[in-house]
Amino acid sequence: MSVDVYLNFNGNCREAVEFYAEVFGTEKPEIMTFGEAPQHPDYQLPEEAKDLVMHTRLNISGSNVMFSDVFPGNPFVAGNNISLALVSEDMDEIKSVFSKLSEGGTVRMELQETFWSKSYGSLTDKFGIEWQASHEDRSEM
């Protein structure tokens, strides 16, 4: 399991991640926008969200740093735009850690299958720390 930093931006994620890639001399990031993601049939994606960054990551000196724009209408507070992402190939480990972190906290998204993960969820722990948990099958990479 790894714990990765996840940074959120208010519409300027692409600019930021390209800047950090240049600063740290990493490969050019692969960027997925909200518009490129599979769309929910009951939900129309707002036009202003289509070109925003849904997810990208850089490997900076051996550490994964992940990035995204906040979805339009979601709160953004500069300085509070960081969460920690638990990433593991062990489904039982994800379930156990997620359950323990949620005690006394607030689950924002229960662990569930998404198009990018067999199990993904997010929560705020009892100390106000934002966490994401995600199953990653490295054999598929």
VEXDRENKE-32481 format. One record per residue: residue number from 1; x, y, z of N, C-alpha, C, O, CB in turn. Coordinates in pm, 1 decimal, padded with zeros to 6 digits, always signed. Atoms other than C-alpha are relative to their C-alpha. Glycine has a CB too. Layout:
{NUM {X Y Z} {X Y Z} {X Y Z} {X Y Z} {X Y Z}};
...
//
This chain:
{1 {+00085.8 -00117.3 +00000.0} {+00000.0 +00000.0 +00000.0} {+00089.8 +00122.8 +00000.0} {+00196.5 +00124.1 +00061.4} {-00097.3 +00000.2 +00122.8}};
{2 {-00069.6 -00128.0 -00002.8} {+00114.4 +00352.1 -00066.3} {-00098.0 +00108.5 +00043.1} {-00219.4 +00093.7 +00029.3} {+00062.0 +00033.2 -00138.8}};
{3 {+00079.3 -00118.1 -00031.7} {-00008.3 +00687.1 +00060.6} {+00053.2 +00110.6 -00088.9} {+00168.6 +00151.7 -00076.7} {+00007.9 +00038.6 +00153.8}};
{4 {-00039.6 -00100.3 +00097.6} {-00000.6 +00946.1 -00215.7} {-00070.3 +00132.3 +00029.4} {-00180.6 +00134.5 +00083.9} {-00031.9 -00047.8 -00143.1}};
{5 {+00058.8 -00133.1 -00014.8} {-00065.5 +01319.5 -00207.5} {-00091.2 +00026.7 -00119.3} {-00056.0 -00005.3 -00232.8} {+00110.8 +00109.8 +00011.3}};
{6 {+00094.7 -00035.0 +00106.0} {-00368.9 +01439.9 -00407.4} {-00029.9 +00148.8 +00012.2} {-00083.3 +00194.1 +00113.5} {-00132.0 -00085.8 +00009.3}};
{7 {+00018.5 -00144.7 +00000.9} {-00382.7 +01809.1 -00499.6} {-00117.2 +00037.9 -00089.5} {-00129.2 -00012.6 -00201.1} {+00128.1 +00070.7 -00046.9}};
{8 {+00112.4 -00050.0 +00079.4} {-00698.4 +01985.5 -00620.1} {+00022.0 +00145.6 -00037.1} {+00080.9 +00222.7 +00038.6} {-00132.4 -00015.7 +00076.6}};
{9 {-00016.0 -00135.1 +00052.2} {-00709.1 +02302.2 -00827.8} {-00134.4 +00053.6 -00044.5} {-00229.3 -00022.0 -00065.6} {+00100.6 +00002.8 -00116.4}};
{10 {+00124.8 -00066.6 +00033.9} {-00975.1 +02553.2 -00920.2} {-00001.1 +00042.4 -00146.7} {-00013.3 +00160.7 -00178.5} {-00021.7 +00121.2 +00090.5}};
{11 {+00005.7 -00027.8 +00142.9} {-00968.9 +02523.8 -01299.1} {+00135.1 +00018.0 -00066.8} {+00141.3 +00032.0 -00189.0} {-00080.4 +00120.7 -00022.5}};
{12 {-00133.1 -00019.2 +00059.5} {-00592.3 +02561.1 -01348.9} {+00091.3 -00119.5 +00023.1} {+00213.3 -00104.4 +00029.0} {+00065.0 +00125.2 +00056.6}};
{13 {-00077.5 +00120.1 -00025.3} {-00481.9 +02202.7 -01287.3} {+00096.8 -00030.4 -00115.0} {+00213.3 -00062.3 -00091.2} {-00093.3 -00118.1 +00022.5}};
{14 {-00086.4 +00030.2 +00114.8} {-00345.9 +02151.7 -01639.6} {+00124.9 +00087.6 +00002.8} {+00236.3 +00038.2 -00014.7} {-00076.5 +00020.5 -00132.8}};
{15 {-00112.7 -00093.4 -00007.1} {-00126.9 +02461.2 -01608.0} {+00094.9 -00039.8 +00113.7} {+00216.8 -00039.4 +00096.5} {-00050.8 +00145.3 +00020.2}};
{16 {-00081.5 +00034.8 -00116.3} {-00007.1 +02352.5 -01262.3} {+00080.0 -00127.7 -00023.1} {+00200.2 -00130.7 +00003.6} {-00088.2 -00015.9 +00122.9}};
{17 {-00070.4 +00127.2 +00016.8} {+00078.6 +01992.4 -01351.1} {+00106.8 +00010.9 -00108.6} {+00213.0 -00050.2 -00095.9} {-00099.4 -00112.3 -00034.4}};
{18 {-00102.3 -00019.5 +00102.9} {+00262.4 +02098.4 -01667.8} {+00117.5 +00080.5 +00055.7} {+00232.4 +00054.6 +00019.8} {-00060.1 +00071.4 -00123.1}};
{19 {-00104.9 -00076.1 -00066.5} {+00457.6 +02350.7 -01459.5} {+00084.7 -00091.9 +00088.2} {+00207.6 -00089.2 +00081.3} {-00061.1 +00113.9 +00083.9}};
{20 {-00074.8 +00089.3 -00089.2} {+00550.4 +02087.8 -01198.6} {+00079.3 -00104.7 -00078.0} {+00189.0 -00142.0 -00036.6} {-00095.5 -00069.3 +00097.2}};
{21 {-00073.7 +00095.9 +00082.8} {+00649.9 +01839.7 -01470.7} {+00129.7 +00062.4 -00050.5} {+00234.3 -00002.5 -00053.6} {-00086.6 -00047.2 -00119.0}};
{22 {-00119.7 -00070.0 +00046.7} {+00890.9 +02099.4 -01607.5} {+00097.4 +00024.2 +00114.8} {+00217.6 +00001.6 +00100.3} {-00038.0 +00133.4 -00065.9}};
{23 {-00085.2 -00029.0 -00116.1} {+01022.8 +02198.1 -01263.5} {+00077.0 -00124.5 +00043.6} {+00197.1 -00118.0 +00069.7} {-00084.7 +00053.2 +00117.2}};
{24 {-00062.5 +00121.5 -00051.9} {+01091.7 +01837.7 -01160.2} {+00056.2 -00090.8 -00109.1} {+00108.3 -00198.1 -00078.7} {-00099.6 -00076.6 +00081.6}};
{25 {-00058.2 +00076.5 +00109.7} {+01196.2 +01711.6 -01505.5} {-00063.1 -00136.5 -00019.6} {+00006.2 -00233.3 -00050.8} {+00145.9 -00016.6 +00022.6}};
{26 {+00069.5 +00127.8 +00018.5} {+00931.4 +01438.7 -01525.2} {-00048.7 -00011.6 -00144.6} {-00039.9 +00082.6 -00223.3} {-00119.5 -00012.9 +00099.2}};
{27 {+00062.9 +00017.9 +00130.7} {+00768.2 +01290.6 -01832.3} {-00125.3 +00086.2 -00006.9} {-00183.3 +00121.9 +00095.7} {-00034.3 -00149.7 -00025.8}};
{28 {+00123.4 -00075.9 +00019.1} {+00478.7 +01485.6 -01980.2} {-00116.3 -00081.3 +00056.4} {-00128.2 -00200.1 +00026.6} {-00023.1 +00033.5 -00151.3}};
{29 {+00108.4 +00076.3 -00064.1} {+00168.4 +01390.0 -01778.7} {-00109.7 -00040.2 -00098.3} {-00140.0 +00032.1 -00193.2} {-00061.1 +00081.4 +00112.9}};
{30 {+00120.6 +00041.1 +00071.1} {-00120.9 +01190.8 -01922.7} {-00117.1 +00059.3 +00076.8} {-00128.6 +00040.6 +00197.9} {-00011.4 -00157.9 -00012.3}};
{31 {+00108.5 -00073.7 -00065.0} {-00432.4 +01394.6 -01850.9} {-00134.5 -00052.0 -00048.7} {-00157.9 -00063.0 -00169.0} {+00012.2 +00151.6 -00027.3}};
{32 {+00137.2 +00036.8 +00033.2} {-00793.5 +01273.3 -01837.0} {-00091.1 +00112.6 +00045.2} {-00085.9 +00155.0 +00160.7} {-00040.8 -00135.6 +00066.2}};
{33 {+00095.4 -00105.8 -00034.9} {-01063.3 +01539.9 -01847.7} {-00133.2 -00062.3 +00040.8} {-00159.0 -00179.7 +00014.3} {-00020.0 +00098.1 -00119.0}};
{34 {+00134.4 +00047.0 -00035.2} {-01414.4 +01510.6 -01707.3} {-00077.2 -00037.6 -00126.4} {-00157.4 -00131.0 -00124.8} {-00076.8 +00108.5 +00080.1}};
{35 {+00069.5 +00027.6 +00125.0} {-01537.2 +01517.4 -02067.4} {+00040.3 -00131.4 -00063.8} {-00036.9 -00188.1 -00141.2} {+00024.2 +00110.6 -00096.2}};
{36 {-00047.6 +00127.2 +00056.1} {-01330.1 +01208.8 -02156.8} {-00046.9 -00120.6 +00081.0} {-00038.1 -00233.7 +00033.1} {+00151.8 +00000.1 -00007.4}};
{37 {+00045.0 +00108.8 -00086.3} {-01470.7 +01001.1 -01869.8} {-00135.8 -00051.0 -00047.1} {-00212.7 +00024.0 -00107.0} {-00007.7 +00046.4 +00147.3}};
{38 {+00134.3 +00050.5 +00033.2} {-01770.9 +00771.3 -01923.2} {-00105.7 +00083.8 +00071.3} {-00092.4 +00114.0 +00189.9} {-00014.3 -00150.3 +00039.2}};
{39 {+00103.6 -00087.5 -00054.1} {-02084.0 +00979.4 -01869.8} {-00114.8 -00081.7 +00058.5} {-00152.2 -00186.0 +00004.9} {-00052.4 +00094.8 -00108.8}};
{40 {+00115.5 +00062.7 -00062.0} {-02368.4 +00883.3 -01640.6} {-00122.9 +00035.1 -00083.7} {-00143.5 +00152.3 -00115.2} {-00017.1 +00046.0 +00149.0}};
{41 {+00114.3 -00028.8 +00088.5} {-02687.6 +00848.5 -01849.6} {-00104.2 +00094.1 +00061.0} {-00179.1 +00159.0 -00012.1} {-00067.3 -00128.8 -00038.2}};
{42 {+00099.9 -00085.0 -00064.9} {-02897.1 +01035.2 -01590.7} {+00054.3 +00136.9 +00037.9} {-00016.2 +00216.8 +00099.6} {-00053.2 -00068.3 +00123.0}};
{43 {-00060.7 -00126.1 -00041.2} {-02657.2 +01325.8 -01547.9} {+00070.2 +00066.0 -00118.1} {+00162.0 +00008.2 -00176.3} {+00099.2 -00022.7 +00115.6}};
{44 {-00060.7 -00076.8 +00109.5} {-02568.4 +01586.9 -01810.0} {+00122.5 +00073.6 +00052.8} {+00111.6 +00152.6 +00146.6} {-00102.3 +00100.7 -00061.9}};
{45 {-00123.2 -00066.1 -00041.5} {-02207.8 +01701.7 -01774.3} {-00006.1 +00147.2 -00039.0} {-00028.4 +00178.9 -00155.9} {+00123.9 -00068.5 -00063.4}};
{46 {+00002.4 -00142.7 +00033.8} {-02196.8 +02082.5 -01750.5} {+00111.3 +00033.8 -00100.5} {+00221.8 -00019.9 -00092.1} {+00015.4 +00085.9 +00128.2}};
{47 {-00096.0 -00038.9 +00103.6} {-02019.3 +02242.3 -02046.9} {+00132.1 +00048.5 +00060.7} {+00239.5 +00017.7 +00008.9} {-00060.1 +00109.5 -00089.1}};
{48 {-00121.0 -00056.0 -00060.9} {-01774.4 +02423.5 -01814.4} {+00088.2 -00106.3 +00065.6} {+00201.5 -00077.1 +00103.8} {-00038.1 +00104.1 +00102.9}};
{49 {-00079.1 +00107.4 -00062.2} {-01657.9 +02086.1 -01673.1} {+00076.0 -00084.0 -00102.3} {+00172.9 -00150.8 -00066.5} {-00090.7 -00090.3 +00081.7}};
{50 {-00052.5 +00093.4 +00099.3} {-01570.7 +01910.7 -01999.8} {+00151.7 +00004.6 -00017.1} {+00213.7 -00100.3 -00034.7} {-00064.2 +00026.9 -00131.1}};
{51 {-00144.6 -00010.0 +00021.5} {-01213.3 +02042.5 -02034.0} {+00080.5 +00005.0 +00129.8} {+00203.2 +00014.5 +00126.6} {+00030.4 +00122.4 -00082.0}};
{52 {-00071.9 +00000.4 -00127.3} {-01130.0 +02040.7 -01662.3} {+00066.0 -00136.1 +00022.7} {+00017.4 -00238.2 -00026.0} {-00095.6 +00033.9 +00116.9}};
{53 {-00076.0 +00122.3 -00024.4} {-00878.4 +01781.8 -01541.8} {-00069.9 -00083.6 +00107.0} {-00090.3 -00038.2 +00219.5} {+00145.4 +00033.1 +00042.9}};
{54 {+00057.8 +00092.9 -00095.3} {-01042.1 +01482.8 -01376.3} {+00111.0 -00070.3 +00078.1} {+00099.2 -00091.5 +00198.7} {-00089.5 -00102.8 -00071.7}};
{55 {-00110.4 +00069.3 -00067.5} {-00712.3 +01307.2 -01301.2} {+00126.5 +00002.7 -00085.3} {+00123.0 -00011.4 -00207.5} {-00039.0 -00145.6 +00031.6}};
{56 {-00132.6 +00017.8 +00058.1} {-00342.7 +01310.7 -01375.3} {+00096.7 -00023.2 +00114.8} {+00063.0 +00001.6 +00230.6} {+00042.9 +00123.7 -00087.2}};
{57 {-00098.9 +00019.7 -00105.6} {-00028.0 +01220.8 -01186.1} {+00140.7 +00014.9 -00054.8} {+00167.4 -00004.5 -00173.4} {-00017.1 -00137.4 +00064.9}};
{58 {-00141.9 -00008.0 +00029.3} {+00342.9 +01278.9 -01178.6} {+00074.1 -00088.1 +00099.7} {+00032.3 -00101.7 +00214.7} {+00050.8 +00147.2 +00005.8}};
{59 {-00090.2 +00067.0 -00092.5} {+00616.5 +01064.7 -01030.4} {+00115.5 +00095.8 +00023.3} {+00197.3 +00120.2 -00065.3} {+00049.5 -00139.9 -00055.5}};
{60 {-00102.4 -00097.9 -00035.4} {+00839.3 +01312.2 -00850.7} {+00095.9 -00065.6 +00098.0} {+00061.6 -00088.7 +00214.0} {-00063.2 +00129.7 +00061.0}};
{61 {-00104.1 +00061.9 -00083.1} {+01157.3 +01155.5 -00716.2} {-00050.9 -00124.6 +00072.5} {-00020.7 -00145.0 +00190.1} {+00052.4 +00100.8 +00102.0}};
{62 {+00049.0 +00125.0 -00056.6} {+00980.6 +00823.0 -00657.0} {-00132.9 +00010.2 +00073.2} {-00185.2 -00091.4 +00119.2} {+00100.7 -00053.6 +00092.1}};
{63 {+00129.3 -00018.1 -00066.7} {+00662.7 +00970.7 -00505.0} {-00107.3 +00034.3 -00101.9} {-00086.4 +00118.9 -00188.7} {+00008.7 +00110.2 +00107.5}};
{64 {+00113.5 -00034.4 +00085.2} {+00326.2 +00973.2 -00681.4} {-00068.6 +00122.7 +00056.0} {-00103.6 +00126.9 +00174.0} {-00099.5 -00117.9 -00011.3}};
{65 {+00077.1 -00118.0 -00036.2} {+00161.5 +01313.3 -00673.3} {-00112.5 +00007.4 -00102.7} {-00087.6 +00014.5 -00223.0} {+00089.1 +00132.9 +00002.0}};
{66 {+00115.2 +00001.1 +00088.5} {-00191.3 +01317.8 -00815.4} {-00068.2 +00136.2 +00002.9} {-00059.0 +00209.7 +00101.3} {-00098.8 -00111.4 +00039.9}};
{67 {+00056.7 -00133.3 +00019.7} {-00384.5 +01619.5 -00941.4} {-00137.7 -00009.3 -00064.0} {-00165.1 -00101.7 -00140.6} {+00092.9 +00086.1 -00086.7}};
{68 {+00126.0 -00016.6 +00072.4} {-00735.2 +01723.1 -01046.1} {-00054.8 +00139.3 +00026.3} {-00015.9 +00206.5 +00121.9} {-00103.3 -00108.4 +00041.6}};
{69 {+00078.0 -00120.8 -00025.6} {-00959.3 +02025.1 -01081.3} {-00118.8 -00040.4 +00084.9} {-00164.9 -00154.3 +00076.3} {-00045.7 +00069.5 -00133.3}};
{70 {+00125.5 +00027.0 -00070.1} {-01254.8 +02049.8 -00843.4} {-00112.3 +00010.4 -00102.6} {-00104.3 +00088.8 -00197.1} {-00022.5 +00099.8 +00120.5}};
{71 {+00114.7 -00002.0 +00090.0} {-01584.2 +01983.9 -01016.5} {-00076.3 +00129.9 +00022.6} {-00091.8 +00172.2 +00137.1} {-00092.2 -00124.3 +00022.6}};
{72 {+00074.1 -00125.7 -00016.1} {-01783.1 +02304.3 -01085.1} {-00110.5 -00012.9 +00104.2} {-00186.9 -00109.3 +00104.1} {-00059.9 +00043.8 -00133.7}};
{73 {+00100.1 -00000.7 -00105.6} {-02000.7 +02390.9 -00786.6} {+00050.4 -00058.4 +00131.3} {-00009.6 -00034.9 +00236.2} {-00120.6 -00075.6 -00045.0}};
{74 {-00057.7 +00052.7 -00124.2} {-01782.4 +02203.3 -00535.1} {+00089.7 +00105.7 +00061.9} {+00151.5 +00185.3 -00008.9} {+00079.8 -00131.1 -00026.0}};
{75 {-00080.1 -00103.8 -00066.5} {-01605.7 +02413.3 -00274.5} {+00148.8 -00016.1 -00025.9} {+00199.9 -00127.7 -00035.1} {-00025.6 -00002.0 +00149.4}};
{76 {-00145.6 -00002.3 +00013.7} {-01243.0 +02511.4 -00325.5} {+00052.9 +00104.2 +00096.3} {+00012.9 +00220.5 +00092.5} {+00044.7 +00030.8 -00147.5}};
{77 {-00064.4 -00091.1 -00093.1} {-01035.1 +02663.4 -00049.8} {+00149.9 -00018.7 -00015.2} {+00203.8 -00123.1 +00021.4} {-00046.6 -00025.2 +00147.6}};
{78 {-00145.1 +00009.0 +00015.5} {-00671.9 +02737.2 -00134.7} {+00063.0 -00028.1 +00135.3} {+00030.9 +00037.4 +00234.4} {+00058.1 +00130.1 -00061.5}};
{79 {-00064.5 +00041.2 -00123.8} {-00455.4 +02571.0 +00128.0} {-00065.0 -00123.6 +00060.0} {-00000.6 -00198.4 +00133.6} {-00002.9 +00112.9 +00099.9}};
{80 {+00071.1 +00119.3 -00047.0} {-00718.8 +02306.6 +00204.0} {-00027.5 -00094.9 -00116.5} {-00117.8 -00178.2 -00109.0} {-00132.5 +00039.5 +00069.5}};
{81 {+00026.9 +00075.0 +00121.9} {-00697.0 +02149.0 -00139.7} {+00090.8 -00122.3 -00013.7} {+00133.7 -00156.9 -00123.7} {+00016.6 +00090.1 -00120.8}};
{82 {-00087.1 +00117.1 -00000.2} {-00490.6 +01845.0 -00040.3} {-00071.6 -00114.4 +00071.0} {-00132.5 -00094.7 +00176.1} {+00136.5 +00031.4 +00068.7}};
{83 {+00048.5 +00119.5 -00068.4} {-00603.1 +01491.6 +00041.1} {+00107.1 -00107.5 -00012.8} {+00198.9 -00096.0 -00094.0} {-00137.1 -00048.8 -00059.2}};
{84 {-00091.6 +00112.2 +00006.3} {-00417.1 +01168.3 +00102.3} {-00072.6 -00116.5 -00064.5} {-00188.1 -00144.0 -00031.9} {+00053.5 -00037.9 +00141.0}};
{85 {+00060.7 +00110.6 +00074.1} {-00483.3 +00872.7 -00127.6} {+00068.7 -00131.0 +00036.9} {+00188.4 -00147.9 +00013.7} {+00008.7 +00024.7 -00152.8}};
{86 {-00049.8 +00133.9 -00028.1} {-00441.4 +00515.3 -00005.0} {-00018.8 -00082.2 -00126.3} {-00129.8 -00091.4 -00178.7} {-00073.6 -00065.3 +00122.7}};
{87 {+00006.5 +00079.0 +00122.3} {-00359.8 +00294.9 -00302.2} {+00058.0 -00137.3 +00029.8} {+00171.0 -00148.5 +00077.4} {+00076.6 +00069.6 -00117.6}};
{88 {-00044.7 +00134.8 -00032.5} {-00334.7 -00082.2 -00267.8} {-00056.2 -00100.7 -00098.9} {-00161.5 -00079.5 -00159.0} {-00040.9 -00037.4 +00142.3}};
{89 {+00048.2 +00113.1 +00079.2} {-00366.7 -00405.9 -00461.4} {-00081.4 -00095.7 +00086.7} {-00146.3 -00186.5 +00034.7} {+00117.9 -00074.5 -00065.0}};
{90 {+00064.4 +00088.6 -00096.3} {-00509.6 -00570.7 -00147.7} {-00137.1 +00055.6 +00038.8} {-00146.2 +00151.5 +00115.5} {+00088.8 -00018.0 +00125.4}};
{91 {+00136.4 -00047.0 -00023.5} {-00889.0 -00528.2 -00138.2} {-00036.2 -00003.7 +00148.7} {-00102.0 +00087.8 +00198.2} {-00099.3 -00084.6 -00079.9}};
{92 {+00030.3 +00009.9 -00142.1} {-00913.6 -00645.8 +00224.0} {+00066.7 +00112.7 +00078.0} {+00008.1 +00166.9 +00171.8} {+00044.5 -00135.6 +00054.7}};
{93 {-00071.7 -00108.9 -00065.7} {-00654.1 -00389.4 +00329.4} {-00074.7 +00132.3 -00019.6} {-00089.0 +00210.3 +00074.5} {+00144.0 +00010.7 -00054.8}};
{94 {+00075.0 -00122.4 +00028.7} {-00850.6 -00110.3 +00160.2} {-00125.4 +00006.5 +00086.8} {-00152.9 +00109.2 +00148.8} {-00037.9 +00007.1 -00149.9}};
{95 {+00123.7 +00002.6 -00078.3} {-01175.4 -00215.3 +00329.8} {+00027.7 +00023.4 +00148.2} {-00044.6 +00098.2 +00213.9} {-00072.4 -00133.7 -00019.1}};
{96 {-00033.6 -00013.4 -00141.5} {-01009.9 -00242.1 +00672.1} {+00042.3 +00142.8 +00035.4} {-00007.9 +00200.8 +00131.7} {+00111.1 -00097.5 +00036.6}};
{97 {-00049.5 -00134.9 -00028.0} {-00826.9 +00091.1 +00658.2} {-00112.5 +00102.1 -00017.4} {-00126.4 +00192.8 +00064.6} {+00119.2 +00034.8 -00092.6}};
{98 {+00110.8 -00091.9 +00023.9} {-01130.1 +00271.4 +00511.6} {-00097.6 -00002.7 +00117.6} {-00142.3 +00102.4 +00163.6} {-00072.7 -00035.8 -00131.2}};
{99 {+00091.6 +00014.3 -00112.0} {-01352.2 +00135.8 +00789.5} {+00055.4 +00067.9 +00125.0} {-00016.6 +00139.8 +00194.3} {-00027.3 -00147.7 +00027.6}};
{100 {-00061.4 -00059.5 -00119.5} {-01108.9 +00240.3 +01062.2} {+00007.8 +00151.7 -00010.7} {-00019.7 +00221.8 +00086.6} {+00140.1 -00057.4 +00021.9}};
{101 {-00008.7 -00144.8 +00017.9} {-01055.4 +00588.4 +00916.2} {-00136.6 +00066.7 +00010.0} {-00146.3 +00182.2 +00051.5} {+00063.3 +00032.3 -00134.2}};
{102 {+00133.5 -00059.9 -00000.1} {-01430.8 +00643.4 +00888.8} {-00060.3 +00011.4 +00140.2} {-00156.5 +00085.7 +00159.6} {-00092.2 -00081.2 -00087.9}};
{103 {+00052.4 -00005.3 -00136.6} {-01488.3 +00587.4 +01263.7} {+00010.7 +00142.4 +00054.5} {+00120.7 +00195.9 +00068.8} {+00076.0 -00099.2 +00092.0}};
{104 {+00002.9 -00136.1 -00050.3} {-01594.9 +00926.5 +01398.6} {+00013.0 +00105.8 -00107.5} {+00011.7 +00225.4 -00078.5} {+00107.6 +00018.0 +00098.8}};
{105 {-00014.8 -00092.6 +00112.0} {-01554.7 +01081.0 +01055.3} {-00125.4 +00004.2 -00085.5} {-00232.7 -00038.1 -00042.4} {+00119.6 -00039.0 -00085.5}};
{106 {+00111.2 -00012.3 +00093.2} {-01777.0 +01149.2 +00754.7} {+00037.8 -00063.0 -00133.6} {+00131.5 -00018.9 -00200.1} {-00039.8 +00147.9 -00018.8}};
{107 {-00023.5 +00064.3 +00129.6} {-01789.3 +00919.0 +00453.3} {-00066.6 +00084.2 -00107.0} {-00186.9 +00109.9 -00101.1} {-00054.3 -00147.1 -00002.3}};
{108 {+00054.5 -00078.1 +00111.6} {-01831.6 +01124.3 +00136.6} {-00045.2 -00091.2 -00112.9} {-00144.9 -00063.3 -00179.5} {+00104.2 +00100.2 -00051.9}};
{109 {+00037.6 +00098.9 +00102.0} {-01841.0 +00824.3 -00100.2} {+00038.1 -00137.0 +00053.6} {+00155.9 -00164.8 +00076.2} {+00070.3 +00028.8 -00138.8}};
{110 {-00026.2 +00136.0 -00047.2} {-01876.3 +00465.7 +00021.1} {+00090.2 -00072.9 -00099.5} {+00091.8 -00039.9 -00218.1} {-00132.7 -00077.8 +00020.3}};
{111 {-00079.2 +00082.2 +00091.0} {-01632.1 +00211.8 -00120.9} {-00092.5 -00063.0 -00103.0} {-00193.3 -00124.7 -00068.4} {+00079.2 -00109.3 +00077.3}};
{112 {+00081.4 +00054.4 +00107.9} {-01770.3 +00110.8 -00458.7} {+00082.4 -00011.8 -00127.0} {+00187.7 +00050.5 -00140.4} {-00123.7 +00087.5 -00024.3}};
{113 {-00069.5 +00014.8 +00127.2} {-01667.2 +00004.4 -00804.9} {-00025.4 +00124.5 -00084.7} {-00137.1 +00175.9 -00091.1} {-00046.4 -00128.7 -00074.7}};
{114 {+00008.9 -00112.3 +00092.4} {-01595.3 +00288.2 -01046.5} {+00063.1 -00044.0 -00131.9} {+00114.5 -00155.4 -00141.8} {+00070.8 +00128.4 +00057.8}};
{115 {-00061.1 +00039.2 +00126.6} {-01474.6 +00289.9 -01404.2} {+00151.6 -00005.3 +00008.3} {+00215.3 -00063.3 -00079.7} {-00041.5 +00095.4 -00109.1}};
{116 {-00145.3 +00001.3 -00012.0} {-01116.6 +00343.4 -01278.8} {+00050.8 -00093.2 +00110.3} {+00171.3 -00116.5 +00120.1} {+00049.3 +00139.4 +00025.7}};
{117 {-00044.1 +00080.7 -00113.2} {-01111.2 +00116.3 -00972.7} {-00107.1 -00101.0 +00038.2} {-00226.5 -00072.4 +00029.5} {+00034.4 +00089.2 +00120.2}};
{118 {+00095.5 +00099.4 -00048.6} {-01269.9 -00204.3 -00843.0} {-00058.6 +00040.9 +00134.2} {-00164.4 -00007.6 +00174.1} {+00066.9 -00136.8 +00011.8}};
{119 {+00050.3 -00049.7 -00128.1} {-01308.5 -00023.0 -00510.4} {+00060.6 +00136.9 +00026.8} {+00182.1 +00151.2 +00040.6} {+00033.1 -00098.8 +00115.8}};
{120 {-00043.4 -00137.3 -00025.7} {-01291.4 +00351.6 -00450.6} {-00097.9 +00063.5 +00098.1} {-00218.6 +00040.5 +00090.4} {+00008.7 +00083.2 -00132.8}};
{121 {+00084.8 -00073.9 -00092.0} {-01421.5 +00568.6 -00168.7} {+00075.5 +00119.0 +00055.5} {+00197.8 +00127.0 +00043.8} {-00049.2 -00090.1 +00113.5}};
{122 {-00064.8 -00116.9 -00059.1} {-01354.6 +00897.2 +00006.5} {-00069.5 +00036.1 +00130.6} {-00188.3 +00009.9 +00149.6} {-00002.2 +00120.2 -00098.0}};
{123 {+00053.2 -00036.3 -00130.0} {-01399.9 +01030.5 +00356.7} {+00083.7 +00111.2 +00061.8} {+00194.6 +00141.0 +00017.4} {-00004.2 -00122.1 +00092.5}};
{124 {-00072.0 -00093.5 -00085.1} {-01300.5 +01294.9 +00606.3} {+00007.1 -00065.4 +00136.8} {-00096.0 -00099.7 +00194.7} {-00069.9 +00142.5 +00005.6}};
{125 {-00011.9 +00067.8 -00129.4} {-01159.2 +01144.0 +00925.1} {-00037.3 +00094.0 +00114.9} {-00065.5 +00211.8 +00092.8} {+00143.0 -00053.2 +00019.6}};
{126 {+00044.2 -00077.9 -00115.9} {-01240.6 +01263.8 +01276.4} {+00090.5 +00117.8 +00031.8} {+00055.7 +00201.9 +00114.7} {-00009.0 -00088.7 +00120.1}};
{127 {-00090.7 -00112.6 -00019.3} {-00942.8 +01501.5 +01262.1} {-00009.7 +00102.5 -00113.0} {+00063.1 +00201.7 -00113.9} {+00142.4 -00050.1 +00011.6}};
{128 {+00019.9 -00092.9 +00110.4} {-01063.8 +01672.0 +00942.5} {+00090.3 -00025.5 -00119.6} {+00097.2 +00057.4 -00210.5} {+00021.0 +00138.4 +00047.8}};
{129 {-00088.8 +00033.7 +00111.8} {-00814.7 +01498.3 +00709.7} {-00080.4 -00071.2 -00107.9} {-00154.6 -00165.4 -00079.9} {+00119.1 -00088.8 +00047.6}};
{130 {+00067.9 +00060.4 +00115.2} {-00947.1 +01413.2 +00362.2} {+00080.2 -00121.6 -00046.8} {+00201.6 -00113.3 -00065.6} {-00016.6 +00103.7 -00116.5}};
{131 {-00062.2 +00123.2 +00046.3} {-00873.8 +01054.8 +00250.5} {-00075.6 -00053.3 -00121.3} {-00197.5 -00039.9 -00130.8} {+00003.4 -00105.3 +00112.7}};
{132 {+00056.7 +00077.2 +00109.5} {-00932.1 +00863.8 -00072.4} {+00060.1 -00139.7 +00011.4} {+00176.9 -00153.8 +00047.8} {+00029.6 +00066.4 -00141.4}};
{133 {-00050.3 +00137.3 +00000.5} {-00898.9 +00484.5 -00091.9} {-00030.5 -00058.9 -00136.0} {-00141.1 -00044.4 -00188.1} {-00063.6 -00086.0 +00115.0}};
{134 {+00018.6 +00050.9 +00135.0} {-00848.7 +00307.7 -00420.4} {+00075.1 -00130.7 -00021.4} {+00193.4 -00142.5 +00010.4} {+00045.3 +00103.2 -00101.7}};
{135 {-00063.2 +00125.9 +00039.5} {-00782.0 -00046.8 -00536.0} {+00069.4 +00023.4 -00133.6} {+00010.3 +00079.2 -00226.0} {-00105.1 -00117.5 -00009.8}};
{136 {-00073.7 -00012.7 +00125.3} {-00515.0 -00053.1 -00804.5} {+00059.1 -00134.8 -00035.1} {+00142.8 -00187.5 +00038.2} {+00111.0 +00108.2 +00010.1}};
{137 {-00051.8 +00128.2 +00047.9} {-00446.9 -00371.7 -00998.6} {+00116.8 +00029.9 -00092.8} {+00098.5 +00060.3 -00210.7} {-00111.3 -00084.5 -00073.2}};
{138 {-00119.8 -00035.3 +00076.8} {-00090.6 -00315.5 -01113.0} {+00026.5 -00095.8 -00115.0} {+00101.4 -00061.9 -00206.6} {+00120.3 +00003.4 +00090.9}};
{139 {-00020.3 +00092.3 +00111.0} {-00103.9 -00623.4 -01336.7} {-00068.3 +00049.8 -00126.9} {-00035.1 +00005.9 -00237.0} {-00052.0 -00138.6 +00036.5}};
{140 {+00072.5 -00054.4 +00116.1} {-00341.5 -00426.3 -01564.0} {+00069.6 +00122.7 -00056.7} {+00026.6 +00175.9 -00159.1} {-00143.9 +00035.5 +00038.7}};
{141 {-00067.7 -00122.5 +00043.9} {-00097.7 -00135.2 -01600.3} {+00101.4 -00030.1 -00106.7} {+00168.2 +00060.9 -00155.8} {+00067.5 +00069.8 +00116.9}};
//
